[in-house]
């Protein structure tokens, strides 16, 4: 019997989840801003905070699927 390799089915890497967690903390604290360079308004939406965290992770080269068109 040949040993089979296990394939990772995780869509997002560990670094991505850390970035999202950090963004959520900043949102609850009231310091998470939207827009380029954080020049927009304060983020109040959970979905927007997650999107910002994933975008930051993507910029840093973490394992995150590319955005859909």
Order of alpha helices (4+ residues) and beta strands (2+ residues): alpha-alpha
